[in-house]
């Protein structure tokens, strides 16, 4: 009798208890954590003049128009700068999600510029741990002005093609601190093959800082500043009141603006003291003084075209179409 | 005799308890079609569990799991419309009427109805829709359904400028191949 009731008791004990479960989905067990990289730390690939830590996505072509009006200090006669303009037209392309390349042409000094930008480290908050995004930037600019129009032209001088060139290198390191706030630092170096005088440096060390604050879902406030270490630049002719400046004749680039995003466009409107829109120009050749009203109203338009969509990995058993 | 009957009865819970089916690879697709623009995306990582004995069903999908043709569209979908950092999941909890442990083992195509609540963007609304459960002779079970949702029902704000680019009714299709758990 005892021997028979043991198996019976065993069965009763083994029968699964009906427990009140929070969710049926718990039966599937723990999901593997998928890696989630931070995205959209800035609305577009530029803070204002300088590059942001966002890259153009894989297979995407970004058509960029940059426009700067004249200085506000020009007064009513030039309609506070609206009558004057410099433009940059350019294309950025995402070769992969990490590597972006681009080129453009500015009307300022008829300059062509090109760059490559590689995202070495990506900020990751789930499934991995990396607190910052780090990108490496390398760019070059060439002025295509005819020989006689070059600022350094003199009949007796030999015109070397390489004198027209400059290079810029930057390490862009930054972080999306929250949904509404991102900040980045851009230590870098601009190399000019030809400089004005002996007192100027060919290699100009600088540190930039840029950030954005989200005002609404689609509008952000951006600001950017490039600090050029003192004693590296000197203009050919320096106005009297600027003789004691750390880089006489030149100012550090300071810009502030709004990013407005609408569908496939990002519209950036800003105030900046820099006239040029390529690194050599806005880092080492900014002459505008904010306090004197030498500020340009400017805007950038970014229009994105998806040229091709990279293949997404499909789980086994799923079909491409037909359902 | 009585003891044997008793023993047999005691085994009944064992026989009916393990009637749970599920998958981690449920497929979801949604589509918004207007004369201006077609927006569609697919998610291949929906999780679903069905308790065939009671008909209780639960489905969950991560919003960030929806894949779009255009990277920027995917970014806007998550950042601006679905706010997927705040509301990372869409989920459904309900019952399949007519489901039973017996039905799910009977090969053939069964047209049933699922009733429950759908939570998207943190807002829960009732959802009732026909669902087809196809039980193949091999034992594989495929559940398919399609329904329409309205973005405004789930507090998804659409700015005036793009109002005409996004359909008022979004067509959703769900397909899950359920395995016995």
Interface residues (C-beta under 8 A of the other chain):
Chain A: X4 X7 X8 X11 X12 X14 X15 X16 X18 X23 X24 X25 X27 X28 X31 X36 X39 X40 X57 X58 X59 X60 X179 X217 X218 X261 X262 X263 X264 X304 X306 X309 X312 X314 X315 X317 X318 X323
Chain B: X3 X6 X7 X10 X11 X13 X14 X17 X18 X20 X22 X24 X25 X27 X29 X44 X45 X47 X49 X50 X51 X56 X57 X58 X60 X64 X67 X69 X70 X71 X72 X75 X76 X78 X79 X80 X85 X144 X159 X161 X162 X165 X173 X175 X177 X181
